[in-house]
Amino acid sequence: MKTWIKRSLIALASVTVLLGATACGHRGDHARGWSDERITEVRGKVIDKVSSKLELNDAQKQKLGVLADEMIAARKAVKGNSADPRAELAALIATDTFNRTQAQALLDQKTQAMQGSAPKVLAAFGDFYDSLTPAQQQQVREKMAKRGHGWWGRG
């Protein structure tokens, strides 16, 4: 597998985990994390922005939508049934010693969730990327190369 593909897939998986962690820990207007309505709203905005930047056709937009849905499902799988992820982490340090057993169980749970959802995310990403024209693929590569400045102009 080409190096840039590996990096892209690793970046995609990392973004999924980070989105899950960030959404779980987000404070402000959404004191308990992101609501489903907020996630749907952001999903729509991201799809619109990426579609505009890459000038996607309807079939490509649909594949991007499938990718977004798979990423959201992966986020939910990693988040699990936890109502308060911070409480889970706080429980690990609630006593004088770090609860390694509970920490390993939590890590195993999150890892299994990621491993279960990652193939679907990768397949959706592959389907979307393969549907792009060579010029659009080049735009994606250029954006990823500039990722230190934010994805699609953010940051």
Number of C-alpha atoms within 10 A of each C-alpha: 5 7 8 12 12 11 12 17 17 13 13 17 20 12 15 23 20 13 17 22 16 14 18 22 16 15 12 7 8 13 11 15 20 18 12 10 9 12 13 15 11 12 16 13 12 16 18 14 14 16 16 12 14 16 14 19 12 10 12 20 19 14 19 23 18 19 22 20 16 22 26 20 16 26 23 19 19 23 21 13 9 12 12 14 17 11 11 15 14 11 14 17 13 12 9 7 8 12 14 11 10 14 16 11 11 15 12 12 16 17 13 14 18 21 15 14 20 19 13 17 25 19 14 21 22 15 16 19 17 13 18 19 13 11 10 16 15 12 15 20 15 11 16 18 12 13 14 10 12 11 14 15 11 8 8
